[in-house]
Amino acid sequence: MPVVRASEAVVHDLHGVRFVSYATPHSGSKELAAWRGEIPAGTKGTPHTVTREEILHVLSGSLHLTLDGTAHALTAGDTAIVNAGAELSVENPTDSPASMWVTTSVGLEATLQDGTRIAPPWAN
């Protein structure tokens, strides 16, 4: 289906973050996945390593990104490029919610620091 209405987006909650999924193979995308991440105030990041490149674009608020051990402060309008194999953590240490748009290729998997591997449904 070429158009995904906001009312048709699929919502997933994980580690205190809401993932609102728009583009996946289930919605008709063959190569790309895209979602909005809603990060509540005070959310701690969950470090993980990704298998595919991700583009994170901050829509609102402020976020703290740790990418391969380097900290970055991001605000609305900023974009981060996360290469495959990078370890990242996104958190919202502020007292206001934040949101970001994420795009990646279908098939993304993430490995948590304890070795748990996740194939998130919003990216597959």
Secondary structure, 3 states (H helix, E strand, C coil): CCCCCHHHCEEEEECCEEEEEEECHHHCCCCEEEEEEEECCCECCCCEEECCCEEEEEEECEEEEEECCEEEEEECCCEEEECCCCEEEEEECCCCCEEEEEEEECCCCEEECCCCEECCHHHC
